[in-house]
Amino acid sequence: MDQSVKDAIARWPDVPAVFGWLSLDGRGRWRLHPQGLATQGGEGESITNTQILDFINRNYGHDDAGRWFFQNGPQRVFLRLDAAPFVLRLSDDSGRLLTHTNLPVESVSEWWLDDAGQLYAMTPAGGAVVLDRDLPALLEKLVSDTGAPLLDALADLPTGQVIQASWPDVYPAAPLQAIAGNAVAQALGFDPNPRAAQD
């Protein structure tokens, strides 16, 4: 978090939080909702200014209730998450994963595959979804505990069965299991759509 933001919080500690103005889509794009209606759905407007994007990325965090926010000076802007708190992509050299905020993913402690074919991971930064366009390339790199390509093991993965998945020489083996899409937020420990108390 920026020092200027920390200073603003210390100077004005009681600024009310806001809800409904910001969302993160499933491709890692920050979206503004000018009418404050993000909690009700809707695509919103893509934020494209690189300075603003960098500022949001540096000041992105969560509270103990699993609600993710952008700390805009002294004010918390809670946001709707369309997939997960982080969206993972392959690095330019395809040698590791990066978050949508450009943090290198140092480790993965768990993997989940939902019923829509989305792959999720628990990283040190938080729960994450793998960017759809990078998923096929990542699956080619992952292997099961038998050393076989992970795709072969996923073909018949029943709910409740756990296998080990690894990216040799990058991410050691971690449990992978099938999960229902509506159970992802609870498994990854985040609130997908925080609302003000009166909502």
Backbone as CSV, one residue per row, in Angstrom:
resi,resn,N_x,N_y,N_z,CA_x,CA_y,CA_z,C_x,C_y,C_z
1,MET,0.849,-1.182,0.000,0.000,0.000,0.000,0.888,1.236,0.000
2,ASP,0.504,2.241,-0.784,1.291,3.467,-0.872,1.368,4.169,0.486
3,GLN,2.515,4.791,0.767,2.668,5.521,2.024,1.682,6.676,2.095
4,SER,1.416,7.327,0.965,0.460,8.441,0.965,-0.931,7.968,1.376
5,VAL,-1.278,6.748,0.992,-2.575,6.178,1.370,-2.594,5.880,2.864
6,LYS,-1.511,5.289,3.369,-1.430,5.028,4.814,-1.534,6.327,5.606
7,ASP,-0.870,7.379,5.118,-0.929,8.672,5.804,-2.346,9.232,5.798
8,ALA,-3.055,9.072,4.674,-4.427,9.567,4.573,-5.350,8.826,5.531
9,ILE,-5.153,7.505,5.661,-5.966,6.718,6.595,-5.727,7.198,8.031
10,ALA,-4.455,7.449,8.378,-4.130,7.916,9.728,-4.728,9.295,9.999
11,ARG,-4.733,10.145,8.970,-5.231,11.508,9.152,-6.750,11.568,9.204
12,TRP,-7.419,10.729,8.374,-8.887,10.702,8.310,-9.362,9.269,8.501
13,PRO,-9.356,8.772,9.733,-9.642,7.343,9.957,-11.114,6.950,9.833
14,ASP,-12.016,7.908,9.814,-13.443,7.574,9.878,-14.206,7.864,8.587
15,VAL,-13.519,7.875,7.461,-14.212,8.101,6.185,-15.035,6.848,5.860
16,PRO,-16.324,7.000,5.593,-17.165,5.822,5.319,-16.723,5.083,4.048
17,ALA,-16.822,3.767,4.093,-16.539,2.952,2.910,-17.684,3.082,1.919
18,VAL,-17.381,2.806,0.645,-18.423,2.824,-0.376,-18.490,1.460,-1.061
19,PHE,-19.652,1.172,-1.612,-19.919,-0.102,-2.269,-20.553,0.180,-3.636
20,GLY,-20.285,-0.701,-4.592,-20.997,-0.627,-5.856,-20.341,0.177,-6.958
21,TRP,-19.168,0.719,-6.705,-18.547,1.592,-7.703,-17.464,0.908,-8.529
22,LEU,-17.034,-0.273,-8.130,-15.898,-0.900,-8.787,-16.102,-2.409,-8.831
23,SER,-15.640,-3.028,-9.924,-15.658,-4.481,-10.020,-14.389,-4.955,-10.722
24,LEU,-14.105,-6.246,-10.532,-12.992,-6.901,-11.213,-13.584,-8.039,-12.014
25,ASP,-13.422,-8.003,-13.334,-14.037,-9.044,-14.137,-13.163,-10.295,-14.203
26,GLY,-13.669,-11.325,-14.839,-12.984,-12.605,-14.881,-11.724,-12.622,-15.727
27,ARG,-11.429,-11.508,-16.386,-10.207,-11.418,-17.186,-9.202,-10.457,-16.548
28,GLY,-9.475,-10.052,-15.302,-8.532,-9.197,-14.586,-8.618,-7.730,-14.941
29,ARG,-9.768,-7.286,-15.442,-9.946,-5.882,-15.804,-10.754,-5.170,-14.728
30,TRP,-10.215,-4.024,-14.271,-10.939,-3.180,-13.328,-12.023,-2.437,-14.096
31,ARG,-13.225,-2.403,-13.515,-14.347,-1.753,-14.195,-15.041,-0.795,-13.220
32,LEU,-15.313,0.401,-13.724,-15.977,1.444,-12.954,-17.474,1.394,-13.225
33,HIS,-18.267,1.598,-12.176,-19.724,1.624,-12.284,-20.181,3.011,-11.829
34,PRO,-20.285,3.961,-12.779,-20.524,5.367,-12.431,-21.810,5.627,-11.656
35,GLN,-22.780,4.736,-11.757,-24.021,4.927,-11.011,-24.000,4.223,-9.645
36,GLY,-22.872,3.568,-9.319,-22.761,2.894,-8.027,-23.589,1.629,-7.930
37,LEU,-23.807,0.950,-9.075,-24.713,-0.198,-9.096,-23.996,-1.529,-9.347
38,ALA,-22.701,-1.599,-9.057,-21.955,-2.841,-9.315,-22.559,-4.026,-8.569
39,THR,-23.072,-3.801,-7.375,-23.624,-4.915,-6.598,-24.848,-5.523,-7.276
40,GLN,-25.472,-4.782,-8.186,-26.657,-5.275,-8.884,-26.316,-5.947,-10.213
41,GLY,-25.033,-6.048,-10.514,-24.614,-6.657,-11.774,-24.272,-5.575,-12.789
42,GLY,-24.104,-5.990,-14.019,-23.763,-5.044,-15.065,-22.267,-5.007,-15.315
43,GLU,-21.920,-4.693,-16.557,-20.519,-4.760,-16.984,-19.687,-3.603,-16.475
44,GLY,-20.242,-2.401,-16.417,-19.466,-1.228,-16.041,-18.566,-0.773,-17.177
45,GLU,-17.733,0.208,-16.884,-16.840,0.798,-17.878,-15.406,0.403,-17.564
46,SER,-14.692,-0.052,-18.570,-13.313,-0.477,-18.380,-12.431,0.718,-18.028
47,ILE,-11.574,0.548,-17.035,-10.598,1.580,-16.668,-9.340,1.309,-17.482
48,THR,-8.889,2.305,-18.229,-7.758,2.092,-19.128,-6.547,2.967,-18.819
49,ASN,-6.703,3.982,-17.990,-5.586,4.865,-17.656,-4.548,4.089,-16.847
50,THR,-3.327,3.985,-17.372,-2.315,3.140,-16.729,-1.920,3.642,-15.347
51,GLN,-1.911,4.956,-15.128,-1.567,5.475,-13.796,-2.634,5.092,-12.775
52,ILE,-3.891,5.181,-13.171,-4.978,4.794,-12.265,-4.923,3.290,-12.003
53,LEU,-4.699,2.500,-13.047,-4.605,1.049,-12.873,-3.471,0.680,-11.930
54,ASP,-2.320,1.299,-12.095,-1.187,1.027,-11.201,-1.519,1.399,-9.759
55,PHE,-2.216,2.517,-9.573,-2.591,2.964,-8.228,-3.555,1.966,-7.585
56,ILE,-4.542,1.511,-8.358,-5.475,0.509,-7.822,-4.717,-0.770,-7.471
57,ASN,-3.864,-1.233,-8.380,-3.121,-2.478,-8.142,-2.285,-2.417,-6.876
58,ARG,-1.668,-1.276,-6.619,-0.794,-1.146,-5.436,-1.582,-1.043,-4.136
59,ASN,-2.834,-0.641,-4.223,-3.619,-0.359,-3.021,-4.865,-1.254,-2.948
60,TYR,-4.664,-2.495,-3.357,-5.721,-3.502,-3.395,-5.521,-4.433,-2.210
61,GLY,-6.565,-4.671,-1.455,-6.435,-5.535,-0.287,-7.775,-6.101,0.146
62,HIS,-7.812,-6.696,1.326,-9.043,-7.305,1.822,-9.123,-7.166,3.331
63,ASP,-10.335,-7.307,3.844,-10.528,-7.282,5.289,-10.685,-8.710,5.812
64,ASP,-10.900,-8.835,7.112,-10.991,-10.162,7.731,-12.235,-10.941,7.314
65,ALA,-13.219,-10.252,6.721,-14.443,-10.916,6.272,-14.330,-11.407,4.828
66,GLY,-13.132,-11.251,4.225,-12.946,-11.700,2.845,-13.522,-10.748,1.821
67,ARG,-13.752,-9.494,2.239,-14.238,-8.478,1.303,-13.022,-7.743,0.736
68,TRP,-12.920,-7.716,-0.593,-11.787,-7.080,-1.251,-12.129,-5.642,-1.607
69,PHE,-11.110,-4.793,-1.544,-11.343,-3.364,-1.744,-10.122,-2.701,-2.376
70,PHE,-10.363,-1.523,-2.909,-9.326,-0.599,-3.349,-9.301,0.516,-2.318
71,GLN,-8.146,0.732,-1.696,-8.016,1.784,-0.694,-7.663,3.078,-1.421
72,ASN,-8.665,3.926,-1.624,-8.510,5.183,-2.354,-8.283,6.301,-1.344
73,GLY,-7.019,6.529,-0.982,-6.739,7.484,0.078,-7.351,6.959,1.371
74,PRO,-8.129,7.785,2.062,-8.714,7.323,3.329,-9.982,6.491,3.153
75,GLN,-10.458,6.343,1.919,-11.742,5.662,1.694,-11.566,4.282,1.072
76,ARG,-12.254,3.300,1.648,-12.279,1.956,1.074,-13.400,1.849,0.059
77,VAL,-13.029,1.341,-1.110,-13.998,1.117,-2.170,-14.120,-0.401,-2.327
78,PHE,-15.158,-0.978,-1.708,-15.358,-2.423,-1.801,-15.822,-2.780,-3.206
79,LEU,-15.376,-3.944,-3.701,-15.675,-4.261,-5.083,-16.284,-5.633,-5.273
80,ARG,-17.006,-5.736,-6.378,-17.592,-7.007,-6.797,-16.531,-7.792,-7.565
81,LEU,-16.432,-9.071,-7.242,-15.484,-9.951,-7.923,-16.270,-10.901,-8.813
82,ASP,-16.046,-10.825,-10.109,-16.804,-11.671,-11.025,-16.287,-13.101,-11.088
83,ALA,-15.025,-13.323,-10.646,-14.481,-14.688,-10.663,-13.727,-15.000,-9.380
84,ALA,-12.780,-14.156,-9.009,-11.929,-14.387,-7.836,-11.168,-13.101,-7.544
85,PRO,-10.524,-13.001,-6.365,-9.768,-11.786,-6.054,-8.602,-11.511,-7.003
86,PHE,-8.017,-12.558,-7.566,-6.918,-12.379,-8.511,-7.191,-13.190,-9.768
87,VAL,-6.667,-12.693,-10.875,-6.732,-13.408,-12.144,-5.291,-13.690,-12.552
88,LEU,-4.991,-14.968,-12.807,-3.625,-15.386,-13.107,-3.408,-15.527,-14.603
89,ARG,-2.236,-15.101,-15.049,-1.840,-15.268,-16.441,-0.421,-15.810,-16.468
90,LEU,-0.051,-16.368,-17.594,1.327,-16.807,-17.775,2.219,-15.596,-17.985
91,SER,3.425,-15.634,-17.431,4.391,-14.572,-17.669,4.759,-14.544,-19.145
92,ASP,5.387,-13.471,-19.577,5.719,-13.321,-21.000,6.573,-14.470,-21.519
93,ASP,7.434,-15.023,-20.647,8.272,-16.154,-21.065,7.616,-17.502,-20.784
94,SER,6.357,-17.465,-20.307,5.598,-18.679,-19.960,6.310,-19.530,-18.916
95,GLY,7.110,-18.874,-18.061,7.876,-19.608,-17.070,7.271,-19.651,-15.686
96,ARG,6.186,-18.889,-15.468,5.518,-18.861,-14.167,4.179,-18.151,-14.330
97,LEU,3.452,-18.057,-13.243,2.192,-17.324,-13.239,2.378,-15.957,-12.608
98,LEU,1.596,-14.991,-13.091,1.548,-13.644,-12.530,0.094,-13.309,-12.236
99,THR,-0.141,-12.478,-11.210,-1.494,-12.001,-10.952,-1.819,-10.850,-11.894
100,HIS,-3.084,-10.472,-11.963,-3.479,-9.329,-12.793,-2.870,-8.030,-12.270
101,THR,-2.387,-8.035,-11.022,-1.712,-6.863,-10.457,-0.198,-6.941,-10.661
102,ASN,0.229,-7.917,-11.450,1.647,-8.125,-11.824,2.523,-8.640,-10.689
103,LEU,1.933,-9.298,-9.710,2.712,-9.965,-8.677,3.100,-11.356,-9.164
104,PRO,4.375,-11.742,-9.011,4.731,-13.119,-9.352,4.118,-14.087,-8.347
105,VAL,3.590,-15.185,-8.835,3.022,-16.216,-7.967,4.158,-17.141,-7.554
106,GLU,4.497,-17.092,-6.272,5.626,-17.874,-5.770,5.262,-19.322,-5.500
107,SER,3.997,-19.560,-5.164,3.577,-20.930,-4.852,2.071,-21.060,-5.040
108,VAL,1.618,-22.291,-5.163,0.191,-22.618,-5.205,-0.016,-23.719,-4.176
109,SER,-0.933,-23.477,-3.231,-1.164,-24.470,-2.177,-2.335,-25.392,-2.478
110,GLU,-3.271,-24.956,-3.347,-4.417,-25.783,-3.730,-4.885,-25.368,-5.112
111,TRP,-5.473,-26.324,-5.815,-6.097,-26.089,-7.116,-7.526,-26.607,-7.067
112,TRP,-8.433,-25.963,-7.811,-9.806,-26.439,-7.956,-10.215,-26.297,-9.415
113,LEU,-10.981,-27.247,-9.900,-11.545,-27.185,-11.245,-13.056,-27.188,-11.109
114,ASP,-13.714,-26.123,-11.611,-15.167,-26.064,-11.429,-15.904,-26.732,-12.586
115,ASP,-17.217,-26.795,-12.449,-18.033,-27.508,-13.425,-18.152,-26.783,-14.759
116,ALA,-17.618,-25.556,-14.856,-17.595,-24.836,-16.129,-16.218,-24.909,-16.782
117,GLY,-15.297,-25.666,-16.153,-13.967,-25.812,-16.725,-12.986,-24.720,-16.337
118,GLN,-13.343,-23.897,-15.346,-12.430,-22.854,-14.862,-11.493,-23.456,-13.817
119,LEU,-10.223,-23.061,-13.877,-9.231,-23.540,-12.920,-8.918,-22.432,-11.930
120,TYR,-8.985,-22.765,-10.646,-8.725,-21.816,-9.573,-7.511,-22.281,-8.778
121,ALA,-6.864,-21.325,-8.105,-5.673,-21.636,-7.316,-5.655,-20.788,-6.063
122,MET,-5.101,-21.342,-4.987,-4.842,-20.543,-3.793,-3.377,-20.164,-3.830
123,THR,-3.109,-18.866,-3.847,-1.749,-18.333,-3.909,-1.460,-17.560,-2.632
124,PRO,-0.208,-17.168,-2.381,0.078,-16.354,-1.205,-0.686,-15.024,-1.197
125,ALA,-1.001,-14.486,-2.382,-1.747,-13.229,-2.453,-3.217,-13.428,-2.123
126,GLY,-3.764,-14.614,-2.458,-5.175,-14.898,-2.240,-5.689,-15.841,-3.297
127,GLY,-6.989,-16.074,-3.265,-7.624,-16.950,-4.233,-7.592,-16.353,-5.624
128,ALA,-7.484,-17.208,-6.630,-7.324,-16.716,-7.993,-7.952,-17.659,-8.992
129,VAL,-8.303,-17.110,-10.144,-8.777,-17.889,-11.280,-7.731,-17.751,-12.383
130,VAL,-7.544,-18.795,-13.145,-6.608,-18.747,-14.270,-7.322,-18.106,-15.458
131,LEU,-6.667,-17.137,-16.067,-7.212,-16.453,-17.233,-7.567,-17.468,-18.307
132,ASP,-8.768,-17.360,-18.841,-9.256,-18.370,-19.785,-8.328,-18.573,-20.980
133,ARG,-7.768,-17.501,-21.520,-6.936,-17.667,-22.717,-5.606,-18.357,-22.420
134,ASP,-5.165,-18.343,-21.138,-3.909,-18.996,-20.766,-4.120,-20.394,-20.202
135,LEU,-5.376,-20.776,-19.979,-5.658,-22.073,-19.369,-5.141,-23.253,-20.195
136,PRO,-5.369,-23.305,-21.508,-4.856,-24.462,-22.256,-3.340,-24.618,-22.154
137,ALA,-2.611,-23.505,-22.241,-1.146,-23.581,-22.154,-0.699,-24.013,-20.766
138,LEU,-1.398,-23.540,-19.719,-1.037,-23.947,-18.363,-1.311,-25.434,-18.158
139,LEU,-2.439,-25.914,-18.634,-2.768,-27.326,-18.458,-1.751,-28.238,-19.127
140,GLU,-1.126,-27.765,-20.185,-0.077,-28.559,-20.828,1.176,-28.662,-19.964
141,LYS,1.364,-27.710,-19.062,2.547,-27.699,-18.195,2.339,-28.508,-16.912
142,LEU,1.078,-28.653,-16.499,0.781,-29.328,-15.238,0.745,-30.845,-15.425
143,VAL,1.234,-31.545,-14.403,1.207,-33.008,-14.419,0.561,-33.507,-13.132
144,SER,0.035,-34.711,-13.192,-0.580,-35.325,-12.012,0.499,-35.990,-11.164
145,ASP,0.080,-36.553,-10.035,1.034,-37.193,-9.127,1.682,-38.427,-9.738
146,THR,1.100,-38.953,-10.810,1.722,-40.101,-11.477,2.735,-39.666,-12.536
147,GLY,2.826,-38.344,-12.767,3.719,-37.830,-13.792,3.067,-37.713,-15.154
148,ALA,1.807,-38.146,-15.248,1.076,-38.062,-16.524,0.565,-36.638,-16.723
149,PRO,0.321,-36.230,-17.964,-0.262,-34.915,-18.202,-1.552,-34.747,-17.403
150,LEU,-1.725,-33.586,-16.817,-2.887,-33.364,-15.962,-4.193,-33.518,-16.735
151,LEU,-4.187,-33.137,-17.986,-5.415,-33.255,-18.782,-5.963,-34.671,-18.775
152,ASP,-5.074,-35.678,-18.800,-5.529,-37.067,-18.771,-6.239,-37.381,-17.459
153,ALA,-5.688,-36.869,-16.346,-6.277,-37.138,-15.035,-7.590,-36.389,-14.839
154,LEU,-7.729,-35.230,-15.470,-8.936,-34.428,-15.283,-10.138,-34.993,-16.003
155,ALA,-9.908,-35.801,-16.996,-11.015,-36.316,-17.813,-12.067,-37.013,-16.969
156,ASP,-11.665,-37.700,-15.915,-12.614,-38.458,-15.096,-12.520,-38.086,-13.623
157,LEU,-12.263,-36.807,-13.321,-12.102,-36.387,-11.930,-13.470,-36.199,-11.277
158,PRO,-13.861,-37.107,-10.389,-15.157,-36.948,-9.729,-15.066,-35.954,-8.568
159,THR,-16.204,-35.329,-8.257,-16.270,-34.426,-7.119,-15.870,-35.186,-5.858
160,GLY,-15.029,-34.577,-5.067,-14.584,-35.194,-3.823,-13.254,-35.914,-3.929
161,GLN,-12.850,-36.327,-5.119,-11.552,-36.990,-5.277,-10.462,-35.933,-5.409
162,VAL,-9.365,-36.168,-4.721,-8.246,-35.231,-4.746,-7.069,-35.892,-5.442
163,ILE,-6.480,-35.170,-6.383,-5.232,-35.621,-6.990,-4.182,-34.546,-6.745
164,GLN,-2.952,-34.855,-6.975,-1.877,-33.883,-6.824,-1.509,-33.342,-8.201
165,ALA,-1.358,-32.031,-8.286,-0.975,-31.390,-9.546,0.270,-30.554,-9.311
166,SER,1.194,-30.622,-10.246,2.411,-29.818,-10.127,2.821,-29.288,-11.491
167,TRP,3.619,-28.228,-11.453,4.284,-27.706,-12.636,5.753,-27.974,-12.371
168,PRO,6.320,-29.020,-12.951,7.684,-29.423,-12.608,8.672,-28.252,-12.660
169,ASP,9.464,-28.160,-11.606,10.505,-27.139,-11.441,9.967,-25.730,-11.252
170,VAL,8.641,-25.582,-11.147,8.071,-24.252,-10.908,7.192,-24.274,-9.655
171,TYR,6.144,-25.108,-9.657,5.242,-25.222,-8.516,5.169,-26.675,-8.076
172,PRO,5.584,-26.956,-6.837,5.510,-28.337,-6.327,4.064,-28.829,-6.269
173,ALA,3.928,-30.120,-6.070,2.607,-30.755,-6.051,1.709,-30.119,-4.993
174,ALA,0.460,-29.904,-5.382,-0.567,-29.373,-4.485,-1.869,-30.070,-4.831
175,PRO,-2.768,-30.220,-3.858,-4.018,-30.922,-4.131,-4.896,-30.195,-5.137
176,LEU,-5.526,-30.977,-6.007,-6.490,-30.461,-6.976,-7.752,-31.296,-6.858
177,GLN,-8.886,-30.606,-6.834,-10.147,-31.326,-6.781,-11.225,-30.586,-7.561
178,ALA,-12.248,-31.306,-7.946,-13.391,-30.710,-8.619,-14.232,-29.952,-7.599
179,ILE,-14.899,-28.905,-8.084,-15.729,-28.096,-7.198,-16.892,-27.531,-8.005
180,ALA,-18.032,-27.374,-7.370,-19.165,-26.721,-8.020,-18.886,-25.228,-8.103
181,GLY,-19.283,-24.608,-9.186,-19.026,-23.185,-9.363,-19.567,-22.328,-8.237
182,ASN,-20.733,-22.710,-7.693,-21.320,-21.905,-6.627,-20.636,-22.106,-5.275
183,ALA,-19.634,-22.975,-5.210,-18.896,-23.202,-3.965,-17.503,-22.571,-3.984
184,VAL,-17.148,-21.956,-5.110,-15.785,-21.428,-5.261,-15.479,-20.326,-4.256
185,ALA,-16.376,-19.351,-4.114,-16.104,-18.220,-3.228,-15.852,-18.687,-1.793
186,GLN,-16.650,-19.622,-1.318,-16.452,-20.121,0.041,-15.126,-20.868,0.160
187,ALA,-14.807,-21.698,-0.820,-13.556,-22.463,-0.768,-12.339,-21.547,-0.784
188,LEU,-12.395,-20.469,-1.563,-11.277,-19.544,-1.658,-11.341,-18.435,-0.610
189,GLY,-12.425,-18.390,0.160,-12.514,-17.465,1.287,-12.717,-16.010,0.926
190,PHE,-13.589,-15.727,-0.051,-13.846,-14.331,-0.381,-15.333,-14.086,-0.552
191,ASP,-15.724,-12.826,-0.346,-17.096,-12.385,-0.565,-17.149,-11.816,-1.979
192,PRO,-17.891,-12.457,-2.895,-17.871,-11.997,-4.273,-18.600,-10.683,-4.526
193,ASN,-19.471,-10.280,-3.611,-20.280,-9.089,-3.866,-20.633,-8.376,-2.555
194,PRO,-19.646,-7.719,-1.930,-19.921,-7.044,-0.654,-20.961,-5.945,-0.821
195,ARG,-21.779,-5.813,0.180,-22.826,-4.791,0.150,-22.820,-4.000,1.450
196,ALA,-23.289,-2.768,1.357,-23.449,-1.957,2.556,-24.478,-2.615,3.456
197,ALA,-24.416,-2.331,4.737,-25.272,-2.999,5.719,-26.750,-2.856,5.407
198,GLN,-27.187,-1.721,4.828,-28.609,-1.529,4.571,-29.092,-2.181,3.308
199,ASP,-28.166,-2.702,2.445,-28.590,-3.327,1.181,-29.305,-4.644,1.415
